[in-house]
């Protein structure tokens, strides 16, 4: 095998993107706890852009709100394709991620509240509700063909619904002010995008340009701008034909490489630069730490599987194709990877309370690590026990 062919195989491998992401997490933690940590954080806090049209933001905002909107665009495209012609094309399959996501938000919030009701930490109930879609999908991608594609799609759909729920929680409970003019403009652009779809406009440029305006308006409305990526994805036309390539499939193909090997690694590198201190460690055994770890690790597992079980028993939903309940348990654990979304809610919950923010960050890091290891282990073991469930 020559070198060029090797690298082609590497970059086409789903596992390699997960490996790169984990290496970026480790690099970020090393940088944050070295002499370079302060300089790196200063770089992330540095404003970039122009005052014109109010487009000057810190580097971290451009990454989390800008680049991640492209990531959400790709995931949204994959979900829509599966809804039209794949695993989510039936109501029973499509409804399961919604029921699972609702359980995966309610139960962690209740567990956190159980530990922190009436304390100074009570406002952080939204922290364990969120699943970090980028990291959870990276971990499951490392399993390759050991698990069915339906499980990967279920996790992606679950994580999107979960993140949309988290965005709504932020907008309603953690946003200081909603700018209604920008929100109405966002609704107008959304209507335009779906009208383009209705009138069968197929050139992608006619969707991308309004999509940029949608991102701008949403960002200024006070709502997390990454939702623009999902809205744009669902407006782009597709078809059930295997003969012609749809605009959705064209864009999806173009985005895979930059998202997996550029955007996600940058995201990991810039969002896990957590500098450790002694206060963080002490906070793990506090009600704050117990609420976060219990909510993310146990709450996500219980909520997702309990609500999924109820929906399936009531014949409202069905298990993902060729999957097992063991794999659903693995997905429930992986959904406990809170990372950046949970950290973001923690910062909003405890504004200007740096020591509490640090304790929350460390608890989120521990919970996410435990969830990743346990989820990966369960899914890997399920593949060994049930070899007939694997899809080619």
DRENRO-760861 format. One record per atom (N, C-alpha, C): residue in three letters; x, y negated, z. Coordinates in steps of 0.2 Angstrom, whole numbers, plus 5000, padded with zeros to 4 digits. Example, Ala and Ser with C-alpha at 12.3 -4.5 7.8 and 13.67 -1.06 7.14 Angstrom:
// DRENRO-760861
ALA506650285039
ALA506250225039
ALA506650165039
SER506450115035
SER506850055036
SER506450005039
//
This chain:
// DRENRO-760861
UNK500450065000
UNK500050005000
UNK500449945000
UNK500449894995
UNK500849834995
UNK500549785000
UNK500949735001
UNK500749685006
UNK500149645004
UNK500049624998
UNK499449594996
UNK498849634997
UNK498849694995
UNK498249744996
UNK498149745004
UNK498649755008
UNK498549755015
UNK498149705018
UNK498349635016
UNK498049585019
UNK497349575016
UNK497149595010
UNK496549595008
UNK496049645012
UNK496349695013
UNK495949745018
UNK495849715025
UNK496349685027
UNK496349655034
UNK495849605034
UNK495749555029
UNK495349505029
UNK494649525028
UNK494549585025
UNK493849605023
UNK493649645029
UNK494049655034
UNK493849705040
UNK493449665045
UNK492849685047
UNK492549655052
UNK492849655059
UNK493249705060
UNK493549715067
UNK494149655067
UNK494449635062
UNK495049595062
UNK494849525065
UNK494249505063
UNK493949435065
UNK493949435073
UNK493649495075
UNK493549495083
UNK494249495086
UNK494749535083
UNK495449535086
UNK495749465086
UNK495649425081
UNK495949355080
UNK495649315086
UNK494949325087
UNK494549285091
UNK494849295098
UNK494949355100
UNK495149375107
UNK495849345108
UNK496349355103
UNK496949325103
UNK496949245104
UNK496449215101
UNK496449145102
UNK496149125109
UNK495749165112
UNK495549155119
UNK496149165124
UNK496549215123
UNK497149225127
UNK497649165126
UNK497749145120
UNK498149085119
UNK497949025122
UNK497249015122
UNK496948955125
UNK497048955132
UNK496949005135
UNK497049015143
UNK497749005145
UNK498249025140
UNK498949015142
UNK499148945141
UNK498848915136
UNK499048845135
UNK498748795141
UNK498148815143
UNK497848775148
UNK498148775154
UNK498548835156
UNK498848845162
UNK499648835161
UNK499848805156
UNK500548785155
UNK500648715155
UNK501248695154
UNK501448625154
UNK501048585148
UNK500848625143
UNK500548595137
UNK499848585138
UNK499548605143
UNK498848605145
UNK498548535144
UNK498848495148
UNK498648425148
UNK498648385141
UNK499148395138
UNK499248375131
UNK498648395126
UNK498548465127
UNK498048495123
UNK497348465124
UNK497248455131
UNK496548435133
UNK496448355130
UNK497048325131
UNK497048255128
UNK496848255121
UNK497148295117
UNK497048305110
UNK496248315108
UNK495948365112
UNK495248375111
UNK494848315113
UNK495048275118
UNK494648215120
UNK494748155116
UNK495248165111
UNK495348105107
UNK494848095102
UNK494648035101
UNK494048015096
UNK494348015089
UNK493948045085
UNK494148045078
UNK493448025074
UNK493547995068
UNK492947975064
UNK492947895063
UNK492347875062
UNK492247805061
UNK491747775064
UNK491747705066
UNK491247675070
UNK490647665065
UNK490747665059
UNK490247655054
UNK489747715054
UNK489147705055
UNK488547755056
UNK488647785062
UNK489047765067
UNK489147795074
UNK489347865073
UNK489947875069
UNK490147945068
UNK490947945071
UNK491047925077
UNK491647935080
UNK491547975086
UNK491848035086
UNK491748075092
UNK492448115094
UNK492448135100
UNK493048175102
UNK493148235097
UNK493748265097
UNK493848325092
UNK493448385095
UNK493348385101
UNK492948445104
UNK492248445101
UNK491948385101
UNK491248375098
UNK491248395091
UNK491648375087
UNK491648385080
UNK491748465079
UNK492048495084
UNK492148575083
UNK491448605085
UNK491248585091
UNK490648615094
UNK489948605091
UNK489948545089
UNK489248525085
UNK489348525078
UNK489948515075
UNK490048515068
UNK490248575065
UNK490748605067
UNK490948665064
UNK490548725066
UNK490248725072
UNK489848775074
UNK489148775071
UNK488948715068
UNK488348715064
UNK488448755058
UNK489048765055
UNK489148805049
UNK489148875051
UNK489348895057
UNK489348965060
UNK488548985060
UNK488148935063
UNK487448955064
UNK487148955057
UNK487348915052
UNK487148925045
UNK487248995043
UNK487849025044
UNK487949085041
UNK487549135045
UNK487449135051
UNK487049185055
UNK486349175053
UNK486149115052
UNK485449105050
UNK485249135043
UNK485749135038
UNK485749165032
UNK485649235032
UNK486049265037
UNK486049335037
UNK485349365040
UNK485149325045
UNK484449345048
UNK483949335043
UNK483949285039
UNK483349275034
UNK483449325029
UNK484049345027
UNK484049405022
UNK483749465025
UNK483949485031
UNK483649545034
UNK482949535035
UNK482649475036
UNK481949475037
UNK481549485031
UNK481849465025
UNK481549465018
UNK481649535016
UNK482249565016
UNK482349635013
UNK482649685017
UNK482749675024
UNK483149725027
UNK482849745034
UNK483249755039
UNK483049785045
UNK482549745049
UNK482449675048
UNK481949635051
UNK481349625047
UNK481249665041
UNK480749645037
UNK480049665039
UNK480049715044
UNK479349735047
UNK479249695053
UNK478649685055
UNK478449645061
UNK478749675067
UNK478649745068
UNK478849785074
UNK479649775075
UNK480049775070
UNK480749765071
UNK480949685072
UNK480549645068
UNK480749575069
UNK480549545076
UNK479949575079
UNK479749545085
UNK480149565091
UNK480549625091
UNK480949655096
UNK481449605099
UNK481849565094
UNK482349515097
UNK482049465100
UNK481349445098
UNK481049385102
UNK480849405109
UNK480549465110
UNK480349495116
UNK480949495121
UNK481549525118
UNK482149545121
UNK482449475124
UNK482449425119
UNK482749355121
UNK482349325127
UNK481749335127
UNK481349295132
UNK481449335139
UNK481549395139
UNK481749435145
UNK482449415147
UNK482849405142
UNK483549395143
UNK483649325145
UNK483149275145
UNK483249215148
UNK482849205155
UNK482249235155
UNK481949235161
UNK482249265167
UNK482449325167
UNK482749365172
UNK483349335175
UNK483849315171
UNK484449285173
UNK484249225177
UNK483849185175
UNK483649115178
UNK483349135185
UNK482949185185
UNK482649205192
UNK483149235197
UNK483649275194
UNK484149295198
UNK484549235201
UNK484749195197
UNK485149135199
UNK484749095204
UNK484049085203
UNK483649045208
UNK483649085214
UNK483549145214
UNK483549185220
UNK484149165225
UNK484749165222
UNK485349145226
UNK485449075228
UNK485149035224
UNK485248955225
UNK484648915226
UNK484048945227
UNK483448905228
UNK483648855235
UNK483548795234
UNK483548745239
UNK484248725241
UNK484748755237
UNK485448735239
UNK485648675234
UNK486248655235
UNK486548595230
UNK486648625223
UNK486648695222
UNK486748725216
UNK486148735212
UNK485548715215
UNK484948735212
UNK484848715205
UNK485048665203
UNK484948635196
UNK485348675191
UNK485748725193
UNK486048765188
UNK485748825185
UNK485048825186
UNK484748885184
UNK484748905177
UNK484948855173
UNK484948865166
UNK485648905163
UNK486148905168
UNK486748925166
UNK486748995163
UNK486449045167
UNK486549115165
UNK486049135159
UNK485649085157
UNK485149105152
UNK485449105145
UNK486049085144
UNK486249075137
UNK486749135135
UNK486749155129
UNK487149205126
UNK487649165121
UNK488249175122
UNK488749145117
UNK488749195111
UNK488449165105
UNK488349205099
UNK488949225096
UNK489449175096
UNK490049185092
UNK490449245095
UNK490549245102
UNK490949295105
UNK490549365106
UNK489949365107
UNK489549425107
UNK489649465100
UNK489549425095
UNK489549455088
UNK490249475087
UNK490749435089
UNK491449455088
UNK491649525091
UNK491349535097
UNK491549595101
UNK491149655097
UNK490549645095
UNK490249705092
UNK490549715085
UNK490749665082
UNK491149675075
UNK491749725076
UNK492049725082
UNK492649765083
UNK492449835083
UNK491849855084
UNK491649925084
UNK491549955077
UNK491549905072
UNK491449925065
UNK490849975063
UNK491050025060
UNK490450075058
UNK490350125064
UNK490550115070
UNK490450155075
UNK489750155078
UNK489450095076
UNK488750085078
UNK488350065072
UNK487650075072
UNK487250065067
UNK487249985065
UNK487149965059
UNK487049895057
UNK486449865060
UNK485949905061
UNK485349885064
UNK485449855071
UNK485949885075
UNK486049855081
UNK486449785081
UNK486949785076
UNK487249715075
UNK486749665073
UNK486249685069
UNK485749635067
UNK485349615072
UNK485149665076
UNK484749655082
UNK485049605087
UNK485749615088
UNK486049575093
UNK486149495090
UNK486249495083
UNK486249425080
UNK485649395081
UNK485049425079
UNK484349395080
UNK484249375087
UNK484349425092
UNK484249405099
UNK484649345101
UNK485349345099
UNK485749285101
UNK485549225098
UNK485249225092
UNK484949165089
UNK484349135093
UNK483849185094
UNK483249165098
UNK483449135105
UNK483949175108
UNK484249155114
UNK484549085114
UNK484949065109
UNK485249005109
UNK484748945107
UNK484248965103
UNK483648915102
UNK483348905108
UNK483248955112
UNK482848945119
UNK483348905123
UNK483948915123
UNK484448875127
UNK484448805125
UNK484448795118
UNK484348725116
UNK483748685118
UNK483148725118
UNK482548695121
UNK482548675128
UNK482848725132
UNK482948705139
UNK483448645140
UNK483948645136
UNK484348585137
UNK483948515135
UNK483648525129
UNK483248465127
UNK482748445132
UNK482348495135
UNK481848475140
UNK482048455147
UNK482548495150
UNK482748495157
UNK483448455158
UNK483848455153
UNK484548435154
UNK484748375150
UNK484248355145
UNK484448295141
UNK484148235144
UNK484648185145
UNK484348115148
UNK483848085144
UNK483948085138
UNK483448045134
UNK483448075127
UNK482848085124
UNK482648105117
UNK482548045113
UNK482948035108
UNK482747975103
UNK482248005098
UNK481647985099
UNK481148005095
UNK481147985087
UNK481447925086
UNK481547905079
UNK481947955075
UNK482547975078
UNK482948025075
UNK482648095074
UNK482248105079
UNK481848175079
UNK481348175074
UNK481048125073
UNK480548115067
UNK480848125060
UNK481448085060
UNK481848095054
UNK482048165052
UNK482248195058
UNK482448265057
UNK481848305054
UNK481248295057
UNK480648335055
UNK480548315047
UNK480648255045
UNK480548235038
UNK481048275034
UNK481648275036
UNK482148315031
UNK482048385031
UNK481848415037
UNK481648485037
UNK481048495032
UNK480548455032
UNK479948465027
UNK480248455020
UNK480648415019
UNK480948405012
UNK481348475010
UNK481748505014
UNK482048565013
UNK481648625011
UNK481048625015
UNK480548685013
UNK480148665007
UNK480048605006
UNK479748584999
UNK480148604993
UNK480848594994
UNK481248614989
UNK481248694988
UNK481248724993
UNK481148794993
UNK480448814989
UNK479948784991
UNK479248794988
UNK479248784981
UNK479548734979
UNK479648714971
UNK480148754968
UNK480448804971
UNK480948844968
UNK481548814966
UNK481848764969
UNK482448734967
UNK483048784970
UNK483448794965
UNK483948844967
UNK484648824967
UNK484848764965
UNK485448734966
UNK485648714973
UNK486148744976
UNK486348744983
UNK486448664985
UNK486748624980
UNK486948554982
UNK486348514984
UNK485748534982
UNK485148504984
UNK484848524991
UNK485148574993
UNK485048595000
UNK485548565005
UNK486248575003
UNK486748555007
UNK486748475009
UNK486648435004
UNK486548365006
UNK486048345011
UNK485448365010
UNK484948355015
UNK485148385022
UNK485448445021
UNK485648475027
UNK486148435031
UNK486648395028
UNK487048355032
UNK486648295035
UNK486148275032
UNK485748215035
UNK485348245041
UNK485148305040
UNK484848345046
UNK485248345052
UNK485848365051
UNK486348375056
UNK486448305059
UNK486548255055
UNK486648185058
UNK486048165062
UNK485448175060
UNK484848145063
UNK484748185070
UNK484848255070
UNK484748295076
UNK485348275081
UNK485948265079
UNK486448245083
UNK486248185087
UNK486048135084
UNK485848075087
UNK485148075090
UNK484748125090
UNK484148135093
UNK484248155100
UNK484848185102
UNK484948205109
UNK484848285109
UNK484648315104
UNK484648395103
UNK485248415100
UNK485448475103
UNK486048505101
UNK486048515093
UNK486548485089
UNK486548485082
UNK486648545079
UNK486848605082
UNK486948665079
UNK486348695076
UNK485748675079
UNK485148705076
UNK484948685069
UNK485348635067
UNK485248605060
UNK485548665055
UNK486048705057
UNK486248755053
UNK485748815052
UNK485348825057
UNK484848885057
UNK484248855052
UNK484048795053
UNK483448765049
UNK483648765042
UNK484248745041
UNK484548745034
UNK484548815031
UNK484748865034
UNK484848935032
UNK484148955030
UNK483648945034
UNK482948965033
UNK482548935027
UNK482848875025
UNK482548845019
UNK482848865013
UNK483448895013
UNK483748915006
UNK483448975003
UNK483248974997
UNK482949034994
UNK483249094993
UNK482949154994
UNK483249214993
UNK482649254989
UNK482849324988
UNK482349364984
UNK482549434986
UNK482049484984
UNK482149554986
UNK482449594980
UNK482649554975
UNK482949594969
UNK483649604970
UNK483849664968
UNK484549684968
UNK484949674962
UNK484549644957
UNK484849624950
UNK485149564950
UNK484749514953
UNK485049444953
UNK485249424960
UNK485749384960
UNK486049354966
UNK485749294968
UNK485349294974
UNK485049234976
UNK485449174978
UNK485249114979
UNK485649064982
UNK485849074989
UNK485449104993
UNK485649124999
UNK486249175000
UNK486249224995
UNK486749274995
UNK487449244993
UNK487349194988
UNK487949154986
UNK488249124991
UNK487849084995
UNK488149045000
UNK488449085006
UNK488049135008
UNK488249185013
UNK488949215011
UNK489049235005
UNK489649265003
UNK490249215003
UNK490149145002
UNK490649095002
UNK490849075009
UNK490349085014
UNK490449065021
UNK490849115025
UNK490849185023
UNK491049235027
UNK491849225029
UNK492249215024
UNK492949205026
UNK493149145030
UNK492849085028
UNK493049025032
UNK492749025040
UNK492149055040
UNK491849065047
UNK492249115051
UNK492349175049
UNK492649225053
UNK493349215054
UNK493749175050
UNK494449175051
UNK494749105051
UNK494249055052
UNK494448985053
UNK494048955059
UNK493348945057
UNK492948915062
UNK492848945069
UNK492749015069
UNK492749055075
UNK493349055079
UNK493949065076
UNK494549055080
UNK494748985083
UNK494548935079
UNK494648865081
UNK494148855087
UNK493548875087
UNK493048875092
UNK493348905098
UNK493548965098
UNK493849005104
UNK494448965107
UNK494848945102
UNK495448915105
UNK495348845109
UNK494848815107
UNK494648745110
UNK494148745116
UNK493848805116
UNK493348805121
UNK493448855127
UNK494048885127
UNK494148925133
UNK494848905137
UNK494948845135
UNK495548815139
UNK495448795146
UNK495348845150
UNK495148835157
UNK495748835161
UNK495948785165
UNK496448775169
UNK496248805176
UNK496548855179
UNK496348885185
UNK496648845191
UNK496248845196
UNK496448825203
UNK496148865208
UNK496348845215
UNK496148895220
UNK495348885222
UNK495148825220
UNK494348815222
UNK493948855217
UNK494148865211
UNK493848915207
UNK493748985210
UNK494249005212
UNK494249075215
UNK493749085221
UNK493849025225
UNK493349025231
UNK492649025229
UNK492448995224
UNK491848985221
UNK491449045219
UNK491849105217
UNK491549165215
UNK491149195220
UNK491349195226
UNK490949225232
UNK490349175234
UNK490349115232
UNK489849075234
UNK489149095231
UNK488549065233
UNK487949075230
UNK487949055222
UNK488349005221
UNK488448985214
UNK488749035210
UNK489249065212
UNK489649115208
UNK489249175208
UNK488949195213
UNK488449255213
UNK487849255208
UNK487649195208
UNK487049185204
UNK487249185197
UNK487749155195
UNK488049155188
UNK488249225186
UNK488649255190
UNK488849325188
UNK488249375188
UNK487849375193
UNK487249415194
UNK486849405188
UNK486649345186
UNK486249325181
UNK486449345174
UNK487149335173
UNK487349355166
UNK487449425165
UNK487749465170
UNK487949535169
UNK487349575171
UNK486949565176
UNK486449605178
UNK485749585175
UNK485649515175
UNK485049485173
UNK484949495165
UNK485449485161
UNK485349495154
UNK485249565153
UNK485549615156
UNK485449685155
UNK484749705156
UNK484549685162
UNK483849705165
UNK483349665160
UNK483349605159
UNK482849565156
UNK482749585149
UNK483349595145
UNK483249615138
UNK482949685137
UNK483249735141
UNK482949805141
UNK482249815144
UNK482149775149
UNK481449785152
UNK480949755147
UNK481049695144
UNK480549665140
UNK480549705133
UNK481049735131
UNK481049775125
UNK480649845126
UNK480749875132
UNK480449935134
UNK479649925134
UNK479449865137
UNK478749855137
UNK478449835130
UNK478849805126
UNK478549785119
UNK478549855115
UNK478949895116
UNK478949965112
UNK478450005115
UNK478350005122
UNK477850055125
UNK477150025123
UNK477049955122
UNK476449925120
UNK476349935112
UNK476849965109
UNK476849975101
UNK476749905098
UNK477049855101
UNK477149785098
UNK477849785094
UNK478249825096
UNK478949825093
UNK479149905092
UNK479749905089
UNK480049975088
UNK480849965089
UNK481150015091
UNK481850015092
UNK482250005085
UNK482749965085
UNK483149955078
UNK483250025075
UNK483250025069
UNK483350095065
UNK483950125067
UNK483950195068
UNK484550235069
UNK484850215076
UNK484550185080
UNK484850165087
UNK484550205092
UNK484850195098
UNK484650235104
UNK484650185110
UNK484350205116
UNK484250165122
UNK484950145125
UNK485450195124
UNK486150185126
UNK486450125123
UNK486350115116
UNK486550065113
UNK486249995114
UNK485550005116
UNK485249945118
UNK485449915125
UNK485749965129
UNK486049945136
UNK486649905134
UNK487049935129
UNK487649905127
UNK487549835125
UNK487049825121
UNK486849755118
UNK486649705124
UNK486249735129
UNK486049695135
UNK486649675139
UNK487149715139
UNK487849695142
UNK488149645138
UNK488249655132
UNK488649605128
UNK488249535128
UNK487549535129
UNK487249465129
UNK487449425135
UNK487749465140
UNK487949425146
UNK488549385145
UNK488849385139
UNK489449345137
UNK489149275136
UNK489249235141
UNK488949165141
UNK489449115138
UNK490049115140
UNK490549075138
UNK490348995137
UNK490448975131
UNK490348905129
UNK489648875131
UNK489148915129
UNK488448885130
UNK488348875137
UNK488548925141
UNK488448925148
UNK488848865151
UNK489448865149
UNK489948805152
UNK489548745150
UNK489348735144
UNK489048675142
UNK488448655147
UNK488048705148
UNK487448695153
UNK487648675160
UNK488248705162
UNK488548695168
UNK488748625169
UNK489048595164
UNK489248525163
UNK488748475164
UNK488148495161
UNK487548455161
UNK487248465168
UNK487248525171
UNK486948535177
UNK487248495183
UNK487948485183
UNK488248455188
UNK488748405186
UNK488448355183
UNK488748295180
UNK489148255186
UNK489748245184
UNK490248205188
UNK490448245195
UNK490248305195
UNK490448355201
UNK490948405199
UNK491548375198
UNK492148415195
UNK492248485199
UNK492248485205
UNK492448545209
UNK491848595207
UNK491248575207
UNK490748625206
UNK490748655199
UNK490948605194
UNK490948625187
UNK491548675186
UNK492048665190
UNK492648715189
UNK492448785192
UNK492048785198
UNK491848845201
UNK491448885196
UNK490948845193
UNK490448875188
UNK490848905182
UNK491348865179
UNK491748885173
UNK492048955175
UNK492348965181
UNK492749025183
UNK492249085183
UNK491649065186
UNK491149125187
UNK490949145180
UNK490849095176
UNK490549115169
UNK491149155165
UNK491749135166
UNK492349175163
UNK492349245165
UNK492249255172
UNK492249325175
UNK491649365172
UNK491049335172
UNK490449365170
UNK490549385163
UNK490749335159
UNK490849355152
UNK491349405150
UNK491849405154
UNK492449455153
UNK492149525155
UNK491749535161
UNK491449595163
UNK490949615158
UNK490549575155
UNK490049595151
UNK490349615144
UNK490849585142
UNK491149605136
UNK491449675136
UNK491849685142
UNK492149755143
UNK491649805144
UNK491149795148
UNK490649845149
UNK490249855143
UNK490049805139
UNK489649815133
UNK490049855128
UNK490649835127
UNK491049865122
UNK491149945124
UNK491249955130
UNK491350025132
UNK490750065131
UNK490150035133
UNK489550075132
UNK489350095125
UNK489450045121
UNK489350055114
UNK489850105110
UNK490450095112
UNK490950145110
UNK490850215112
UNK490650225118
UNK490450285121
UNK489850315118
UNK489350275116
UNK488750295113
UNK488850325106
UNK489350295103
UNK489550325096
UNK489850395096
UNK490150405102
UNK490450475102
UNK489950525104
UNK489450505108
UNK488950545110
UNK488450565105
UNK488250505101
UNK487750515096
UNK488050505089
UNK488450545086
UNK488850535080
UNK488350525074
UNK487750565075
UNK487250565069
UNK486850495068
UNK486950445073
UNK486650385073
UNK487050335069
UNK487650355067
UNK488050305063
UNK487850295056
UNK487850235054
UNK487650225047
UNK488350215043
UNK488350235037
UNK488850225032
UNK488850155029
//
